[in-house]
Amino acid sequence: MQIRDLPYTDPGIPDVRSGPRFLLWLGRNQLGGQLKALAWGLLHFTGIGGLSLGAGLAVQAVIDRSGGRLALSGGLIALFGAAIAIGDTMLHRTAVTNWITAAARVQQLLARKTAELGSALTRRVAAGEVVAISTGDVERIGWFVEAVSRFLAAALAIVVVCVGLVIYLPALGILVALSVPVLALAVLPLLPRATQRADVQREKAGKATELASDTVAGLRVLRGIGGEELFLGRYRAASQEVRKAAVRSARMWSLISAVQVLLPGALLLAVITYGARLALDGRIEVGGLVTVYSAVTLMLFPLRHFEEIAMAYSFSRPAARRAARVLSLERTAYEDERGGLDDARPTGDLYDPATGLLAPAGLLTAVVCGDPDAAGRLAERLGGHAAGDEKNPSVLLGGVALDDLPLDAARASVLVQDKDPVLLSGTLTELLDVPASGAVDPEKALAAAQCGDVLDALVQASVDGSGDPMRSRITERGRSLSGGQRQRLALARSLVTDPEVLVLDEPTSAVDSHTEARIARSVKELRAGRTTVVFASSPLLLDHADRVVFVHEGEAAAVGAHRELLRDEPGYRAVVTRETEAEQEAEQDLKQEQEHEQRAKRDQISERDQIMEPAASRAREEIEESA
């Protein structure tokens, strides 16, 4: 795989059982590139080791005044120099290719998973976490994947050099061969703490990134309420925490680097001291001492790869674990795994067995829920964004479980617009160019969503001077528009789609009451014959619904018309009218007092009747006697 061949046609099915298994899977999928890097690395490091042999032979040739051996050593040095140059160039080229292709594979996998999960991804994983995984973590994973081959090449080259030294000069070669494993493994006890500090730094950086992204997204609101300084102070504190964590992590890695310098330096001193004594005693030649010294000096470069692979694994293992956790998320069990339904789109009533919520086909059903978070989760369930289980079975559409539908069919049948819809940058025509049934054109949808003032604003902001609002550009996330304008454009986009079931979560929370009433009436007319579910608590919208369902503590507690529920259901009335507990208690006390007064009046009348009854009886008797 070359960089020019990216992106992958199919990035494959990753092994996400753990971080190390995911790294192993990536390495196996780049086996060709790894073997190329290993071969070029062996050429490069072997050339480095061979320089010491050429230098030793040259020194000894000068001492012995042998021109032939001096020329031979010069040829060897030139040959090994060429091997170093060619090997280093090709190793760098291959290593960079391995790095980029591994990172690209991970990014494609993350993009595919993001498209599969949709809005459910950020509800399961924090937004800052997703950003950190797709940027920093991807680079760390690619770093380790490409560093493996260079490390193996360095390790094999060191083994070859040590074996050669033992054969060439056993007296010093054995000392070097015994010392190299100590140099390579000396940093292992320090790695767990270094990894822990790196994880802390990365976690704090993720939180700071999430805070920054949330602040930028809400900058317009913050300016409106004067909260910029508050969030700026929070970000300053978070960034300082990141800085402190980075300094603590850097201290540990600098200690590891110091160990990597100190121990090889001690080995060099030992080789020079011991070798000089052997040379003075005549047990070895000066050229042999130069060869061993040069070999030990040049081996410090391959030994650096032991430190690098340790750092790369320490950083990439938690990064791979986080990436594997995201890649292991599943929306639901699709039909292509379980067999059964094809791409047919069912019609009929929408029913949630977990809450008992029923939205009859062709009607506008309003759902009132006191907890906004619970309402958002229920809206996700109705759209099939949450997989069913034994405790919370899948939502049924026309008696068919949404979990039993292919993803495309489920999304085409039930469309969910959450309370914070996103507008992509582009023209209004591009915004409304979405998969649709074709029954609702953009003009009707914009009119039903009461977007007249939005169109005027787009014309005024247009730079092409065409006067056509459909050609006017919308900035990213619609930041140039107000919250109510963005909300109405998103509603128009949903209406254009014209799905069998449309689920709207607080679609008019940012508009004024007059506009809200017109939107409710227009949406009901436009969606006549289609199933529409609206999560809202506004009386203006609820009054236009065909039926209202009051969901309390996860169950459909009451069903009826808005005015009936307002009269008969205290809990419903408390949510819709925003009554406080004190007001409810005062109302209850007033009712009890009125009932008490009515009972007292009835008791007084009864007592009076009991007193007057004997006198009335005697009067009747006297009248009868007189007669």
ZAMARGU-4260 file (C-alpha; in steps of 0.2 Angstrom, whole numbers, plus 5000, padded with zeros to 4 digits):
<rodrens>
0) 5000/5000/5000 | 5007/5017/4995 | 5001/5034/5000 | 4995/5038/4982 | 4983/5023/4984
5) 4974/5031/4999 | 4960/5031/5004 | 4958/5012/5006 | 4944/5004/4996 | 4939/4995/5012
10) 4949/4998/5028 | 4943/4981/5035 | 4935/4974/5050 | 4946/4978/5065 | 4950/4967/5080
15) 4943/4979/5094 | 4944/4966/5109 | 4958/4976/5116 | 4971/4990/5112 | 4986/4978/5109
20) 4975/4967/5098 | 4970/4982/5088 | 4988/4987/5086 | 4992/4969/5081 | 4978/4969/5068
25) 4985/4985/5060 | 5003/4978/5059 | 4996/4962/5051 | 4987/4973/5038 | 5003/4981/5034
30) 5014/4966/5033 | 5022/4970/5016 | 5027/4988/5022 | 5034/4981/5038 | 5045/4968/5029
35) 5051/4982/5017 | 5056/4993/5032 | 5064/4979/5041 | 5075/4975/5026 | 5080/4993/5023
40) 5083/4995/5042 | 5095/4980/5042 | 5105/4987/5028 | 5106/5004/5037 | 5111/4997/5054
45) 5122/4984/5047 | 5131/4998/5037 | 5133/5008/5053 | 5141/4992/5062 | 5152/4989/5048
50) 5160/5006/5049 | 5168/5001/5065 | 5177/4986/5056 | 5183/4997/5042 | 5190/5010/5054
55) 5199/4997/5065 | 5206/4989/5049 | 5212/5006/5043 | 5220/5011/5059 | 5229/4994/5060
60) 5235/4996/5042 | 5243/5012/5046 | 5252/5005/5061 | 5258/4991/5051 | 5262/5002/5036
65) 5252/4991/5024 | 5245/5001/5009 | 5235/4986/5002 | 5225/4984/5018 | 5223/5003/5020
70) 5215/5003/5002 | 5205/4988/5007 | 5198/4996/5023 | 5195/5012/5013 | 5184/5002/5001
75) 5175/4994/5015 | 5171/5011/5023 | 5165/5017/5006 | 5154/5002/5004 | 5147/5003/5021
80) 5144/5022/5019 | 5134/5018/5003 | 5124/5005/5013 | 5120/5018/5026 | 5115/5031/5014
85) 5104/5020/5004 | 5097/5011/5019 | 5093/5027/5028 | 5084/5035/5013 | 5073/5020/5009
90) 5070/5016/5028 | 5064/5034/5031 | 5053/5033/5015 | 5045/5016/5020 | 5043/5021/5038
95) 5034/5037/5034 | 5023/5027/5022 | 5019/5014/5035 | 5015/5028/5047 | 5003/5038/5036
100) 4994/5022/5029 | 4991/5016/5047 | 4985/5033/5053 | 4974/5034/5037 | 4967/5016/5040
105) 4962/5021/5058 | 4954/5038/5052 | 4944/5029/5039 | 4938/5016/5052 | 4933/5030/5064
110) 4924/5040/5050 | 4914/5024/5045 | 4909/5021/5063 | 4904/5040/5065 | 4893/5038/5050
115) 4886/5022/5057 | 4882/5029/5074 | 4877/5047/5069 | 4872/5058/5084 | 4872/5043/5096
120) 4892/5044/5095 | 4893/5060/5105 | 4880/5054/5117 | 4891/5039/5122 | 4908/5047/5120
125) 4912/5065/5125 | 4915/5077/5110 | 4933/5081/5116 | 4937/5063/5117 | 4931/5060/5099
130) 4942/5075/5093 | 4957/5068/5103 | 4955/5051/5096 | 4954/5057/5078 | 4969/5068/5079
135) 4982/5064/5093 | 4978/5046/5096 | 4978/5042/5077 | 4996/5049/5076 | 5002/5039/5091
140) 4995/5023/5084 | 5003/5026/5067 | 5020/5030/5076 | 5020/5013/5085 | 5015/5003/5069
145) 5029/5011/5059 | 5042/5010/5074 | 5040/4992/5076 | 5049/4987/5060 | 5064/5000/5064
150) 5065/4993/5081 | 5066/4975/5075 | 5079/4980/5062 | 5089/4989/5076 | 5088/4974/5087
155) 5094/4961/5074 | 5108/4973/5069 | 5114/4974/5087 | 5113/4955/5089 | 5124/4953/5073
160) 5136/4966/5079 | 5138/4958/5096 | 5140/4941/5089 | 5153/4948/5077 | 5163/4956/5091
165) 5163/4940/5101 | 5170/4931/5086 | 5182/4945/5081 | 5189/4950/5099 | 5182/4938/5113
170) 5190/4948/5127 | 5180/4964/5124 | 5166/4956/5114 | 5160/4946/5128 | 5159/4962/5139
175) 5149/4971/5126 | 5137/4957/5123 | 5133/4955/5141 | 5131/4974/5144 | 5120/4978/5129
180) 5104/4969/5136 | 5106/4979/5152 | 5107/4995/5142 | 5091/4990/5132 | 5081/4984/5147
185) 5086/4997/5160 | 5072/5009/5156 | 5058/4996/5158 | 5055/4999/5177 | 5052/5018/5173
190) 5039/5015/5159 | 5024/5011/5170 | 5025/5028/5179 | 5029/5037/5163 | 5014/5029/5154
195) 5003/5034/5169 | 5008/5052/5168 | 5006/5052/5149 | 4988/5046/5152 | 4984/5059/5164
200) 4991/5073/5152 | 4981/5066/5138 | 4965/5065/5149 | 4967/5083/5154 | 4970/5088/5136
205) 4954/5080/5131 | 4944/5089/5144 | 4952/5105/5139 | 4948/5102/5120 | 4930/5098/5125
210) 4929/5114/5135 | 4936/5124/5121 | 4924/5116/5107 | 4909/5119/5118 | 4914/5137/5122
215) 4917/5141/5103 | 4900/5132/5099 | 4891/5143/5112 | 4901/5159/5109 | 4886/5169/5102
220) 4876/5164/5118 | 4890/5168/5130 | 4892/5185/5122 | 4874/5188/5124 | 4874/5184/5143
225) 4891/5191/5147 | 4898/5174/5151 | 4914/5175/5141 | 4926/5179/5155 | 4918/5165/5166
230) 4922/5152/5152 | 4939/5160/5148 | 4944/5158/5166 | 4938/5140/5166 | 4948/5137/5150
235) 4964/5145/5158 | 4962/5134/5173 | 4960/5118/5162 | 4975/5123/5151 | 4986/5126/5166
240) 4981/5108/5172 | 4987/5102/5155 | 5003/5111/5156 | 5007/5105/5174 | 5003/5087/5168
245) 5014/5089/5153 | 5029/5095/5163 | 5027/5080/5175 | 5026/5068/5160 | 5041/5077/5152
250) 5052/5075/5168 | 5049/5056/5168 | 5054/5055/5149 | 5069/5066/5152 | 5074/5054/5166
255) 5072/5039/5154 | 5083/5049/5141 | 5096/5052/5154 | 5097/5034/5158 | 5099/5030/5140
260) 5114/5042/5139 | 5122/5038/5156 | 5123/5019/5155 | 5130/5018/5137 | 5143/5031/5143
265) 5148/5020/5157 | 5150/5006/5145 | 5161/5016/5134 | 5172/5020/5149 | 5173/5002/5154
270) 5178/4997/5136 | 5191/5010/5134 | 5199/5007/5151 | 5199/4988/5149 | 5204/4988/5131
275) 5218/5000/5134 | 5225/4988/5147 | 5224/4974/5135 | 5232/4984/5121 | 5247/4989/5133
280) 5249/4971/5138 | 5249/4966/5120 | 5234/4954/5121 | 5225/4964/5107 | 5230/4975/5093
285) 5226/4994/5093 | 5215/4991/5078 | 5205/4979/5087 | 5202/4991/5101 | 5197/5005/5089
290) 5185/4992/5081 | 5177/4988/5097 | 5176/5006/5103 | 5169/5012/5086 | 5156/4997/5087
295) 5150/5002/5104 | 5149/5020/5100 | 5139/5017/5084 | 5128/5005/5093 | 5121/5019/5103
300) 5111/5024/5088 | 5102/5008/5086 | 5100/5007/5105 | 5090/5023/5104 | 5076/5013/5095
305) 5073/5003/5111 | 5069/5019/5120 | 5058/5025/5105 | 5048/5009/5104 | 5045/5009/5123
310) 5039/5027/5122 | 5029/5023/5106 | 5020/5008/5114 | 5017/5018/5131 | 5008/5031/5121
315) 5000/5021/5108 | 4993/5007/5119 | 4980/5018/5128 | 4977/5027/5112 | 4973/5011/5103
320) 4962/5006/5118 | 4952/5022/5116 | 4950/5020/5098 | 4945/5001/5100 | 4932/5006/5112
325) 4924/5019/5100 | 4926/5006/5085 | 4917/4993/5096 | 4901/5003/5098 | 4886/4996/5090
330) 4870/5005/5086 | 4860/4989/5085 | 4859/4972/5078 | 4856/4974/5060 | 4845/4962/5049
335) 4860/4957/5038 | 4866/4948/5054 | 4850/4941/5059 | 4841/4938/5043 | 4823/4941/5039
340) 4817/4958/5032 | 4823/4966/5016 | 4823/4985/5012 | 4804/4986/5014 | 4798/5001/5024
345) 4784/4997/5036 | 4770/5009/5039 | 4757/5010/5053 | 4757/5015/5072 | 4773/5019/5081
350) 4773/5010/5098 | 4786/5010/5111 | 4784/4994/5122 | 4796/5001/5136 | 4785/5017/5140
355) 4768/5012/5132 | 4769/5027/5121 | 4758/5025/5105 | 4758/5037/5090 | 4744/5032/5079
360) 4747/5032/5060 | 4743/5049/5051 | 4740/5059/5067 | 4750/5073/5076 | 4755/5066/5093
365) 4762/5078/5106 | 4773/5070/5120 | 4775/5080/5136 | 4789/5074/5148 | 4795/5084/5163
370) 4813/5079/5161 | 4821/5086/5145 | 4835/5073/5146 | 4822/5059/5147 | 4813/5067/5132
375) 4829/5067/5122 | 4832/5048/5126 | 4815/5044/5122 | 4816/5053/5105 | 4832/5043/5101
380) 4822/5027/5105 | 4808/5031/5094 | 4821/5034/5080 | 4829/5017/5083 | 4846/5026/5089
385) 4846/5015/5104 | 4847/4996/5103 | 4833/4986/5111 | 4836/4973/5125 | 4826/4963/5136
390) 4822/4977/5148 | 4819/4990/5134 | 4812/4981/5119 | 4814/4989/5102 | 4801/5002/5096
395) 4788/4995/5084 | 4783/5003/5067 | 4767/4994/5060 | 4771/4979/5072 | 4789/4978/5065
400) 4804/4981/5077 | 4816/4995/5071 | 4830/4984/5076 | 4825/4971/5063 | 4826/4984/5049
405) 4842/4988/5039 | 4849/5004/5044 | 4844/5013/5028 | 4826/5008/5029 | 4825/5012/5047
410) 4832/5030/5044 | 4821/5032/5029 | 4805/5027/5039 | 4808/5037/5055 | 4818/5053/5055
415) 4822/5061/5072 | 4827/5080/5073 | 4835/5083/5090 | 4833/5099/5100 | 4850/5106/5093
420) 4851/5102/5075 | 4866/5106/5065 | 4866/5116/5049 | 4881/5113/5037 | 4889/5127/5027
425) 4883/5130/5009 | 4868/5137/5000 | 4850/5136/5006 | 4847/5125/4990 | 4861/5113/4996
430) 4855/5113/5014 | 4837/5107/5008 | 4845/5095/4995 | 4842/5079/5006 | 4835/5062/5002
435) 4816/5065/5001 | 4800/5057/4995 | 4797/5072/4983 | 4780/5075/4990 | 4785/5091/4999
440) 4795/5104/4989 | 4807/5117/4998 | 4795/5131/4996 | 4781/5123/5005 | 4793/5117/5019
445) 4800/5134/5021 | 4782/5142/5022 | 4777/5129/5035 | 4792/5132/5045 | 4788/5151/5044
450) 4805/5155/5037 | 4800/5171/5028 | 4811/5182/5039 | 4825/5170/5037 | 4825/5171/5018
455) 4825/5190/5020 | 4840/5190/5031 | 4849/5178/5019 | 4845/5190/5004 | 4852/5205/5014
460) 4868/5195/5018 | 4870/5189/5001 | 4886/5194/4992 | 4882/5189/4974 | 4868/5202/4972
465) 4856/5189/4964 | 4842/5192/4977 | 4839/5174/4977 | 4838/5167/4995 | 4841/5149/4989
470) 4858/5154/4982 | 4863/5163/4998 | 4876/5155/5008 | 4874/5149/5026 | 4890/5149/5037
475) 4895/5134/5046 | 4882/5128/5059 | 4872/5144/5054 | 4882/5155/5066 | 4876/5170/5056
480) 4858/5166/5061 | 4849/5167/5077 | 4844/5152/5087 | 4826/5153/5081 | 4831/5155/5063
485) 4842/5140/5063 | 4829/5130/5072 | 4816/5134/5058 | 4828/5130/5044 | 4831/5114/5052
490) 4813/5111/5053 | 4811/5115/5035 | 4824/5102/5030 | 4815/5089/5040 | 4799/5093/5032
495) 4806/5092/5015 | 4812/5074/5019 | 4794/5069/5022 | 4797/5053/5031 | 4784/5040/5036
500) 4787/5046/5054 | 4794/5062/5059 | 4800/5064/5077 | 4803/5083/5083 | 4811/5086/5099
505) 4807/5104/5105 | 4806/5111/5087 | 4800/5128/5092 | 4809/5131/5109 | 4818/5146/5102
510) 4804/5156/5093 | 4791/5168/5099 | 4773/5162/5104 | 4765/5170/5088 | 4777/5161/5076
515) 4775/5145/5086 | 4757/5145/5084 | 4758/5147/5066 | 4771/5134/5064 | 4760/5121/5074
520) 4745/5125/5062 | 4756/5124/5046 | 4765/5108/5051 | 4749/5099/5055 | 4742/5104/5038
525) 4758/5099/5029 | 4760/5083/5038 | 4742/5077/5036 | 4741/5059/5033 | 4759/5056/5040
530) 4764/5052/5058 | 4771/5066/5067 | 4778/5065/5085 | 4782/5081/5094 | 4791/5083/5111
535) 4785/5099/5118 | 4778/5107/5133 | 4771/5123/5125 | 4752/5125/5126 | 4751/5133/5109
540) 4759/5118/5101 | 4750/5105/5112 | 4733/5113/5108 | 4735/5109/5089 | 4740/5091/5092
545) 4727/5077/5088 | 4732/5068/5105 | 4744/5072/5119 | 4753/5058/5129 | 4760/5063/5146
550) 4775/5053/5150 | 4780/5052/5169 | 4794/5042/5177 | 4797/5032/5160 | 4779/5027/5157
555) 4764/5034/5147 | 4754/5040/5162 | 4739/5049/5153 | 4733/5051/5135 | 4720/5063/5129
560) 4717/5081/5122 | 4727/5095/5129 | 4713/5104/5137 | 4706/5088/5145 | 4723/5083/5152
565) 4726/5101/5158 | 4709/5100/5168 | 4711/5082/5175 | 4729/5079/5177 | 4739/5089/5190
570) 4756/5082/5185 | 4753/5087/5167 | 4746/5104/5172 | 4762/5106/5182 | 4773/5103/5168
575) 4764/5113/5155 | 4760/5128/5166 | 4776/5127/5175 | 4768/5127/5192 | 4779/5125/5207
580) 4777/5113/5221 | 4772/5128/5232 | 4759/5133/5220 | 4752/5116/5218 | 4751/5114/5237
585) 4742/5131/5238 | 4730/5126/5225 | 4727/5109/5234 | 4724/5118/5251 | 4712/5130/5242
590) 4702/5116/5235 | 4702/5107/5252 | 4696/5124/5260 | 4682/5126/5248 | 4677/5108/5251
595) 4677/5111/5269 | 4666/5126/5268 | 4654/5117/5257 | 4653/5103/5269 | 4650/5116/5283
600) 4636/5124/5274 | 4628/5107/5271 | 4629/5103/5289 | 4622/5120/5294 | 4607/5117/5283
605) 4605/5100/5289 | 4605/5106/5307 | 4593/5120/5303 | 4581/5108/5295 | 4582/5096/5310
610) 4577/5111/5322 | 4563/5117/5311 | 4555/5100/5307 | 4546/5099/5325 | 4539/5116/5324
615) 4533/5113/5306 | 4525/5097/5312 | 4516/5105/5326 | 4510/5120/5315 | 4503/5107/5303
620) 4494/5098/5317 | 4486/5114/5324 | 4480/5119/5306 | 4472/5102/5304 | 4464/5103/5321
625) 4457/5120/5318 | 4450/5114/5301
</rodrens>
